[in-house]
Amino acid sequence: MYKKIASVRSDEDDEEIIDELIDRFGDVPRETLNLIKVSRIRGLAELLSVKRIYEQGKTIIFTFAEKSQLTPLGIVNINEVFKGRAFVHGGVEPYIRIPMDQNNKLKDSLKLLSLVKGD
């Protein structure tokens, strides 16, 4: 099951693995659902040339390779969704910093990466 969870890359994969876990084991623990989100974040980060994701104080920082897929439209969408609380830095070492809500940091990270991807 861990290999299947590690290969989750989309909403469809997410739903399939959760359905399978429920069928085989019953209720899925929150920790397992978080592991699925982490797997999706890793897959998106790799696809989008994210070099590092880390927490600093009360923020989450996403650093990108110099040739990232960060577009002007993506920046506008990020600012709209995060209501102007996101900080986007372009240049040689681009990064995005968003405020961290401890209860939603995986959800917010996934949301940000999806916006960068253009979903």
Buried (B, 14 or more C-beta within 10 A) or exposed (E): EEEBBBEBBEEEBBEEBBEEBEEEEEEBEEEBBEBBBBBBBBBBBEEBBBBEBEEEEEBBBBBBEEEBBBEEEBBEBBBEBBEEEBBBEEEEEBBBBBBBEEEEBBEBBBBBBBBBEEE
